[in-house]
Amino acid sequence: DGVVVLGGTGFVGRFLAERWPYDHGPPPRFLIHRSRPEWLSRQGRDVRHVDLSDTASVAEAVDGATTLINLLRPDGTAWLERVVEALI
């Protein structure tokens, strides 16, 4: 199904959303877990909210993807490690 970007609401995600080469397949699906920035709403991308504490929610959100780009930032509470383990 393509590329999924987990997180991506900052500089790198915005760069991907604005400059994704359409001749390389469909644009990435963005999975966000906190806020949805206005610039992402304007891009017309496939954006889905995901509950990172719910393995089923994460599995459903990445279903069919062949590539996952993780742009989540760890905050020191180890939640990112649990999410990565769930993805594996």
MMTF fields as JSON, N, C-alpha, C and O atoms, coordinates in Angstrom:
{
  "mmtfVersion": "1.0.0",
  "mmtfProducer": "UNKNOWN",
  "numBonds": 351,
  "numAtoms": 352,
  "numGroups": 88,
  "numChains": 1,
  "numModels": 1,
  "chainsPerModel": [1],
  "groupsPerChain": [88],
  "chainIdList": ["A"],
  "bondAtomList": [4, 2, 8, 6, 12, 10, 16, 14, 20, 18, 24, 22, 28, 26, 32, 30, 36, 34, 40, 38, 44, 42, 48, 46, 52, 50, 56, 54, 60, 58, 64, 62, 68, 66, 72, 70, 76, 74, 80, 78, 84, 82, 88, 86, 92, 90, 96, 94, 100, 98, 104, 102, 108, 106, 112, 110, 116, 114, 120, 118, 124, 122, 128, 126, 132, 130, 136, 134, 140, 138, 144, 142, 148, 146, 152, 150, 156, 154, 160, 158, 164, 162, 168, 166, 172, 170, 176, 174, 180, 178, 184, 182, 188, 186, 192, 190, 196, 194, 200, 198, 204, 202, 208, 206, 212, 210, 216, 214, 220, 218, 224, 222, 228, 226, 232, 230, 236, 234, 240, 238, 244, 242, 248, 246, 252, 250, 256, 254, 260, 258, 264, 262, 268, 266, 272, 270, 276, 274, 280, 278, 284, 282, 288, 286, 292, 290, 296, 294, 300, 298, 304, 302, 308, 306, 312, 310, 316, 314, 320, 318, 324, 322, 328, 326, 332, 330, 336, 334, 340, 338, 344, 342, 348, 346],
  "bondOrderList": [1, 1, 1, 1, 1, 1, 1, 1, 1, 1, 1, 1, 1, 1, 1, 1, 1, 1, 1, 1, 1, 1, 1, 1, 1, 1, 1, 1, 1, 1, 1, 1, 1, 1, 1, 1, 1, 1, 1, 1, 1, 1, 1, 1, 1, 1, 1, 1, 1, 1, 1, 1, 1, 1, 1, 1, 1, 1, 1, 1, 1, 1, 1, 1, 1, 1, 1, 1, 1, 1, 1, 1, 1, 1, 1, 1, 1, 1, 1, 1, 1, 1, 1, 1, 1, 1, 1],
  "groupList": [{"groupName": "ASP", "atomNameList": ["N", "CA", "C", "O"], "elementList": ["N", "C", "C", "O"], "formalChargeList": [0, 0, 0, 0], "bondAtomList": [1, 0, 2, 1, 3, 2], "bondOrderList": [1, 1, 2], "singleLetterCode": "D", "chemCompType": "L-PEPTIDE LINKING"}, {"groupName": "GLY", "atomNameList": ["N", "CA", "C", "O"], "elementList": ["N", "C", "C", "O"], "formalChargeList": [0, 0, 0, 0], "bondAtomList": [1, 0, 2, 1, 3, 2], "bondOrderList": [1, 1, 2], "singleLetterCode": "G", "chemCompType": "PEPTIDE LINKING"}, {"groupName": "VAL", "atomNameList": ["N", "CA", "C", "O"], "elementList": ["N", "C", "C", "O"], "formalChargeList": [0, 0, 0, 0], "bondAtomList": [1, 0, 2, 1, 3, 2], "bondOrderList": [1, 1, 2], "singleLetterCode": "V", "chemCompType": "L-PEPTIDE LINKING"}, {"groupName": "LEU", "atomNameList": ["N", "CA", "C", "O"], "elementList": ["N", "C", "C", "O"], "formalChargeList": [0, 0, 0, 0], "bondAtomList": [1, 0, 2, 1, 3, 2], "bondOrderList": [1, 1, 2], "singleLetterCode": "L", "chemCompType": "L-PEPTIDE LINKING"}, {"groupName": "THR", "atomNameList": ["N", "CA", "C", "O"], "elementList": ["N", "C", "C", "O"], "formalChargeList": [0, 0, 0, 0], "bondAtomList": [1, 0, 2, 1, 3, 2], "bondOrderList": [1, 1, 2], "singleLetterCode": "T", "chemCompType": "L-PEPTIDE LINKING"}, {"groupName": "PHE", "atomNameList": ["N", "CA", "C", "O"], "elementList": ["N", "C", "C", "O"], "formalChargeList": [0, 0, 0, 0], "bondAtomList": [1, 0, 2, 1, 3, 2], "bondOrderList": [1, 1, 2], "singleLetterCode": "F", "chemCompType": "L-PEPTIDE LINKING"}, {"groupName": "ARG", "atomNameList": ["N", "CA", "C", "O"], "elementList": ["N", "C", "C", "O"], "formalChargeList": [0, 0, 0, 0], "bondAtomList": [1, 0, 2, 1, 3, 2], "bondOrderList": [1, 1, 2], "singleLetterCode": "R", "chemCompType": "L-PEPTIDE LINKING"}, {"groupName": "ALA", "atomNameList": ["N", "CA", "C", "O"], "elementList": ["N", "C", "C", "O"], "formalChargeList": [0, 0, 0, 0], "bondAtomList": [1, 0, 2, 1, 3, 2], "bondOrderList": [1, 1, 2], "singleLetterCode": "A", "chemCompType": "L-PEPTIDE LINKING"}, {"groupName": "GLU", "atomNameList": ["N", "CA", "C", "O"], "elementList": ["N", "C", "C", "O"], "formalChargeList": [0, 0, 0, 0], "bondAtomList": [1, 0, 2, 1, 3, 2], "bondOrderList": [1, 1, 2], "singleLetterCode": "E", "chemCompType": "L-PEPTIDE LINKING"}, {"groupName": "TRP", "atomNameList": ["N", "CA", "C", "O"], "elementList": ["N", "C", "C", "O"], "formalChargeList": [0, 0, 0, 0], "bondAtomList": [1, 0, 2, 1, 3, 2], "bondOrderList": [1, 1, 2], "singleLetterCode": "W", "chemCompType": "L-PEPTIDE LINKING"}, {"groupName": "PRO", "atomNameList": ["N", "CA", "C", "O"], "elementList": ["N", "C", "C", "O"], "formalChargeList": [0, 0, 0, 0], "bondAtomList": [1, 0, 2, 1, 3, 2], "bondOrderList": [1, 1, 2], "singleLetterCode": "P", "chemCompType": "L-PEPTIDE LINKING"}, {"groupName": "TYR", "atomNameList": ["N", "CA", "C", "O"], "elementList": ["N", "C", "C", "O"], "formalChargeList": [0, 0, 0, 0], "bondAtomList": [1, 0, 2, 1, 3, 2], "bondOrderList": [1, 1, 2], "singleLetterCode": "Y", "chemCompType": "L-PEPTIDE LINKING"}, {"groupName": "HIS", "atomNameList": ["N", "CA", "C", "O"], "elementList": ["N", "C", "C", "O"], "formalChargeList": [0, 0, 0, 0], "bondAtomList": [1, 0, 2, 1, 3, 2], "bondOrderList": [1, 1, 2], "singleLetterCode": "H", "chemCompType": "L-PEPTIDE LINKING"}, {"groupName": "ILE", "atomNameList": ["N", "CA", "C", "O"], "elementList": ["N", "C", "C", "O"], "formalChargeList": [0, 0, 0, 0], "bondAtomList": [1, 0, 2, 1, 3, 2], "bondOrderList": [1, 1, 2], "singleLetterCode": "I", "chemCompType": "L-PEPTIDE LINKING"}, {"groupName": "SER", "atomNameList": ["N", "CA", "C", "O"], "elementList": ["N", "C", "C", "O"], "formalChargeList": [0, 0, 0, 0], "bondAtomList": [1, 0, 2, 1, 3, 2], "bondOrderList": [1, 1, 2], "singleLetterCode": "S", "chemCompType": "L-PEPTIDE LINKING"}, {"groupName": "GLN", "atomNameList": ["N", "CA", "C", "O"], "elementList": ["N", "C", "C", "O"], "formalChargeList": [0, 0, 0, 0], "bondAtomList": [1, 0, 2, 1, 3, 2], "bondOrderList": [1, 1, 2], "singleLetterCode": "Q", "chemCompType": "L-PEPTIDE LINKING"}, {"groupName": "ASN", "atomNameList": ["N", "CA", "C", "O"], "elementList": ["N", "C", "C", "O"], "formalChargeList": [0, 0, 0, 0], "bondAtomList": [1, 0, 2, 1, 3, 2], "bondOrderList": [1, 1, 2], "singleLetterCode": "N", "chemCompType": "L-PEPTIDE LINKING"}],
  "groupTypeList": [0, 1, 2, 2, 2, 3, 1, 1, 4, 1, 5, 2, 1, 6, 5, 3, 7, 8, 6, 9, 10, 11, 0, 12, 1, 10, 10, 10, 6, 5, 3, 13, 12, 6, 14, 6, 10, 8, 9, 3, 14, 6, 15, 1, 6, 0, 2, 6, 12, 2, 0, 3, 14, 0, 4, 7, 14, 2, 7, 8, 7, 2, 0, 1, 7, 4, 4, 3, 13, 16, 3, 3, 6, 10, 0, 1, 4, 7, 9, 3, 8, 6, 2, 2, 8, 7, 3, 13],
  "groupIdList": [1, 2, 3, 4, 5, 6, 7, 8, 9, 10, 11, 12, 13, 14, 15, 16, 17, 18, 19, 20, 21, 22, 23, 24, 25, 26, 27, 28, 29, 30, 31, 32, 33, 34, 35, 36, 37, 38, 39, 40, 41, 42, 43, 44, 45, 46, 47, 48, 49, 50, 51, 52, 53, 54, 55, 56, 57, 58, 59, 60, 61, 62, 63, 64, 65, 66, 67, 68, 69, 70, 71, 72, 73, 74, 75, 76, 77, 78, 79, 80, 81, 82, 83, 84, 85, 86, 87, 88],
  "secStructList": [7, 3, 3, 3, 3, 3, 1, 7, 7, 1, 2, 2, 2, 2, 2, 2, 2, 2, 2, 7, 7, 4, 4, 4, 1, 1, 7, 7, 3, 3, 3, 3, 1, 1, 7, 7, 7, 2, 2, 2, 2, 2, 6, 6, 7, 7, 3, 3, 3, 7, 7, 6, 6, 7, 2, 2, 2, 2, 2, 2, 2, 2, 6, 6, 3, 3, 3, 3, 3, 3, 7, 7, 7, 7, 7, 1, 1, 1, 2, 2, 2, 2, 2, 2, 2, 2, 2, 7],
  "xCoordList": [0.824, 0.0, 0.854, 0.382, 2.083, 2.931, 3.619, 3.938, 3.838, 4.633, 3.73, 2.753, 4.073, 3.39, 4.417, 5.519, 4.039, 4.886, 4.254, 3.132, 4.971, 4.495, 5.044, 6.256, 4.16, 4.572, 4.619, 3.667, 5.692, 5.872, 5.128, 4.782, 4.873, 4.16, 5.115, 4.679, 6.411, 7.413, 8.061, 7.462, 9.288, 10.009, 10.168, 9.875, 10.626, 10.882, 9.574, 9.508, 8.539, 7.246, 6.688, 6.149, 6.821, 6.336, 7.096, 6.502, 8.401, 9.212, 8.726, 8.566, 8.488, 7.983, 6.622, 6.391, 5.732, 4.387, 4.395, 3.629, 5.249, 5.276, 6.051, 5.772, 7.025, 7.92, 7.922, 8.809, 6.944, 6.91, 6.779, 5.877, 7.647, 7.58, 6.429, 6.482, 5.412, 4.238, 4.553, 3.809, 5.628, 5.969, 6.618, 6.963, 6.785, 7.334, 6.26, 6.565, 5.031, 3.94, 3.098, 3.348, 2.092, 1.184, 1.919, 2.894, 1.459, 2.102, 1.918, 1.014, 2.757, 2.669, 1.405, 0.824, 1.002, -0.091, 0.55, 1.532, 0.005, 0.543, -0.288, -1.513, 0.384, -0.265, 0.159, 1.348, -0.812, -0.496, -1.168, -2.227, -0.542, -1.084, -1.401, -2.051, -0.977, -1.268, -2.024, -3.252, -1.286, -1.916, -1.822, -0.963, -2.727, -2.729, -2.466, -3.358, -1.252, -0.933, -1.737, -2.106, -1.99, -2.781, -2.152, -2.868, -0.823, -0.173, -0.445, -0.558, -0.552, -0.815, -2.248, -2.51, -3.16, -4.558, -4.688, -5.497, -3.908, -3.971, -3.339, -3.624, -2.495, -1.78, -2.684, -2.332, -3.835, -4.715, -4.193, -4.522, -3.392, -2.826, -3.774, -4.699, -3.526, -4.246, -3.65, -2.532, -4.4, -3.933, -4.886, -6.1, -4.326, -5.137, -4.608, -3.398, -5.519, -5.135, -4.946, -5.695, -3.949, -3.658, -3.396, -2.744, -3.91, -3.668, -2.454, -2.541, -1.322, -0.074, -0.032, 0.836, -0.957, -1.0, -1.853, -1.938, -2.48, -3.367, -2.765, -2.764, -2.259, -1.601, -2.508, -2.044, -3.785, -4.726, -4.87, -4.96, -4.893, -5.0, -3.782, -3.912, -2.608, -1.378, -1.356, -1.025, -1.707, -1.704, -2.659, -2.325, -3.83, -4.807, -4.283, -4.478, -3.625, -3.137, -2.012, -1.894, -1.18, -0.061, -0.379, 0.46, -1.566, -1.947, -1.757, -2.219, -1.082, -0.884, 0.324, 0.673, 0.967, 2.14, 3.352, 3.515, 4.178, 5.415, 6.617, 7.662, 6.467, 7.551, 6.992, 5.956, 7.683, 7.292, 8.439, 9.563, 8.155, 9.126, 8.715, 7.644, 9.568, 9.259, 9.874, 11.096, 9.019, 9.482, 9.046, 9.068, 8.654, 8.269, 9.503, 10.589, 9.316, 10.412, 10.219, 9.158, 11.235, 11.132, 11.133, 11.753, 10.436, 10.363, 10.966, 10.836, 11.617, 12.258, 11.41, 11.885, 10.162, 9.296, 9.217, 8.476, 9.952, 10.054, 8.82, 8.725, 7.88, 6.702, 7.083, 6.471, 8.086, 8.477, 9.015, 8.727, 9.783, 10.308, 9.168, 9.242, 8.113, 6.955, 6.239, 5.788, 6.132, 5.475, 6.278, 5.704, 7.579, 8.43, 8.343, 8.265, 8.353, 8.201, 6.86, 6.783, 5.807, 4.483, 4.461, 3.821, 5.154, 5.204, 5.933, 5.544, 6.978, 7.752, 6.893, 7.35],
  "yCoordList": [-1.199, 0.0, 1.242, 2.305, 1.148, 2.319, 2.662, 1.796, 3.945, 4.467, 5.053, 5.741, 4.771, 5.354, 6.162, 5.688, 7.384, 8.237, 8.3, 8.782, 7.818, 7.831, 9.086, 9.235, 9.979, 11.289, 12.234, 12.308, 12.942, 13.772, 15.088, 15.607, 15.641, 16.919, 18.101, 19.243, 17.834, 18.894, 19.149, 18.909, 19.636, 20.052, 18.936, 19.139, 17.767, 16.671, 16.181, 15.96, 16.012, 15.592, 16.58, 16.192, 17.856, 18.888, 18.826, 18.953, 18.632, 18.493, 17.321, 17.452, 16.169, 14.994, 15.267, 14.921, 15.883, 16.136, 17.088, 16.908, 18.081, 19.081, 18.628, 19.084, 17.736, 17.42, 15.954, 15.523, 15.188, 13.771, 13.641, 14.241, 12.88, 12.747, 11.813, 10.605, 12.382, 11.602, 10.511, 9.534, 10.654, 9.618, 8.398, 7.437, 8.43, 7.292, 6.566, 5.881, 6.704, 6.03, 7.009, 8.214, 6.474, 7.352, 8.046, 7.509, 9.227, 9.926, 9.165, 8.338, 9.436, 8.694, 9.009, 10.089, 8.032, 8.187, 8.666, 8.084, 9.714, 10.252, 9.77, 9.893, 9.218, 8.782, 9.737, 9.889, 10.37, 11.318, 10.878, 10.25, 11.215, 10.755, 11.9, 11.678, 13.08, 14.212, 15.292, 15.351, 16.138, 17.276, 17.143, 16.447, 17.828, 17.854, 19.296, 20.141, 19.574, 20.946, 21.408, 20.61, 22.687, 23.264, 22.982, 22.704, 23.05, 22.82, 21.414, 21.215, 20.429, 19.059, 18.916, 18.178, 19.597, 19.578, 20.167, 19.695, 21.182, 21.836, 20.999, 21.232, 20.039, 19.25, 18.265, 17.797, 17.946, 16.979, 15.554, 14.723, 15.271, 13.927, 13.031, 13.5, 11.745, 10.765, 10.849, 10.39, 11.436, 11.627, 10.894, 11.092, 10.047, 9.272, 9.435, 9.438, 9.571, 9.594, 8.156, 7.265, 7.934, 6.602, 6.69, 7.618, 5.715, 5.616, 4.729, 3.509, 5.338, 4.592, 3.631, 2.76, 3.777, 2.843, 1.62, 0.701, 1.606, 0.511, -0.217, 0.304, -1.412, -2.186, -2.4, -2.34, -2.646, -2.861, -1.599, -1.68, -0.436, 0.834, 1.054, 1.48, 0.764, 0.921, -0.072, 0.298, -1.329, -2.357, -1.996, -2.165, -1.505, -1.112, 0.059, 0.099, 1.0, 2.189, 1.889, 2.56, 0.886, 0.563, -0.589, -0.968, -1.139, -2.279, -1.971, -0.943, -2.862, -2.734, -1.921, -1.883, -1.275, -0.459, -1.348, -2.385, -0.943, -1.671, -0.984, -1.604, 0.298, 1.07, 1.946, 2.589, 1.972, 2.823, 3.778, 3.345, 5.066, 6.084, 6.596, 7.182, 6.373, 6.766, 8.13, 8.264, 9.145, 10.482, 10.893, 12.076, 9.928, 10.232, 10.617, 10.072, 11.561, 11.996, 11.402, 11.562, 10.72, 10.194, 11.347, 12.384, 11.152, 12.201, 11.775, 12.5, 10.629, 10.186, 9.287, 8.818, 9.036, 8.188, 6.756, 5.943, 6.442, 5.096, 4.654, 3.483, 5.541, 5.143, 4.791, 3.904, 5.471, 5.193, 3.774, 3.097, 3.318, 1.955, 0.936, -0.047, 1.161, 0.252, 0.254, -0.793, 1.424, 1.512, 0.752, 0.011, 0.925, 0.227, -1.276, -2.027, -1.726, -3.154, -3.674, -4.778, -2.884, -3.293, -3.374, -4.26, -2.459, -2.479, -3.711, -4.303, -4.083, -5.258, -6.499, -7.603],
  "zCoordList": [0.0, 0.0, 0.0, -0.403, 0.434, 0.357, 1.651, 2.466, 1.817, 2.915, 3.992, 3.696, 5.244, 6.385, 7.175, 7.45, 7.534, 8.364, 9.739, 9.896, 10.725, 12.106, 12.769, 12.92, 13.161, 13.653, 12.475, 11.697, 12.337, 11.149, 11.163, 10.102, 12.334, 12.381, 12.474, 12.618, 12.393, 12.468, 11.122, 10.074, 11.162, 9.968, 8.938, 7.759, 9.365, 8.418, 7.789, 6.58, 8.612, 8.077, 7.07, 6.033, 7.384, 6.457, 5.14, 4.07, 5.216, 4.008, 3.168, 1.954, 3.808, 3.086, 2.449, 1.29, 3.204, 2.698, 1.499, 0.552, 1.547, 0.479, -0.743, -1.852, -0.562, -1.677, -2.093, -2.829, -1.633, -1.991, -3.507, -4.091, -4.154, -5.615, -6.04, -5.806, -6.653, -7.033, -8.05, -8.149, -8.799, -9.774, -9.119, -9.807, -7.803, -7.063, -6.273, -5.296, -6.674, -5.983, -5.201, -5.207, -4.524, -3.774, -2.629, -2.105, -2.24, -1.133, 0.173, 0.289, 1.137, 2.391, 3.176, 3.065, 3.969, 4.931, 6.224, 6.685, 6.808, 8.058, 9.232, 9.229, 10.242, 11.473, 12.573, 12.857, 13.183, 14.24, 15.52, 15.5, 16.633, 17.905, 18.855, 19.877, 18.56, 19.441, 18.689, 18.733, 18.004, 17.345, 15.831, 15.292, 15.18, 13.719, 13.288, 13.361, 12.845, 12.478, 11.259, 10.398, 11.213, 10.12, 8.758, 7.795, 8.665, 7.373, 6.859, 5.649, 7.758, 7.331, 6.847, 5.897, 7.476, 7.039, 5.639, 4.84, 5.342, 4.025, 2.917, 1.743, 3.255, 2.251, 1.518, 0.435, 2.087, 1.435, 1.511, 0.664, 2.509, 2.674, 3.454, 4.117, 3.361, 4.174, 5.57, 5.801, 6.506, 7.876, 8.798, 8.743, 9.645, 10.583, 11.992, 12.219, 12.933, 14.344, 14.803, 14.402, 15.638, 16.135, 17.638, 18.116, 18.366, 19.809, 20.0, 19.857, 20.323, 20.43, 21.6, 21.657, 22.533, 23.661, 23.355, 24.169, 22.192, 21.794, 20.597, 19.482, 20.832, 19.781, 18.579, 17.44, 18.81, 17.704, 16.859, 15.634, 17.504, 16.777, 15.889, 14.741, 16.419, 15.653, 14.494, 13.368, 14.763, 13.716, 12.584, 11.411, 12.925, 11.905, 11.071, 9.857, 11.725, 11.036, 10.054, 9.029, 10.355, 9.465, 8.516, 7.7, 8.616, 7.788, 6.304, 5.808, 5.613, 4.183, 3.781, 2.601, 4.721, 4.393, 4.145, 4.787, 3.231, 2.968, 3.606, 3.799, 3.933, 4.537, 5.639, 5.467, 6.779, 7.899, 8.206, 8.458, 8.183, 8.558, 9.929, 10.083, 10.927, 12.292, 12.581, 12.654, 12.746, 13.084, 14.486, 14.824, 15.294, 16.671, 17.476, 17.278, 18.382, 19.248, 20.638, 21.242, 21.144, 22.51, 23.509, 23.277, 24.614, 25.636, 26.964, 27.95, 27.019, 28.242, 29.123, 30.157, 28.737, 29.56, 29.043, 29.595, 28.014, 27.437, 26.665, 26.297, 26.41, 25.636, 24.199, 23.603, 23.631, 22.25, 22.117, 21.129, 23.083, 23.057, 23.023, 22.286, 23.814, 23.824, 22.481, 22.017, 21.853, 20.541, 19.492, 18.694, 19.484, 18.513, 18.72, 17.747, 19.963, 20.241, 19.738, 19.199, 19.912, 19.422, 17.901, 17.335, 17.24, 15.776, 15.26, 14.253, 15.953, 15.538, 15.678, 15.381]
}
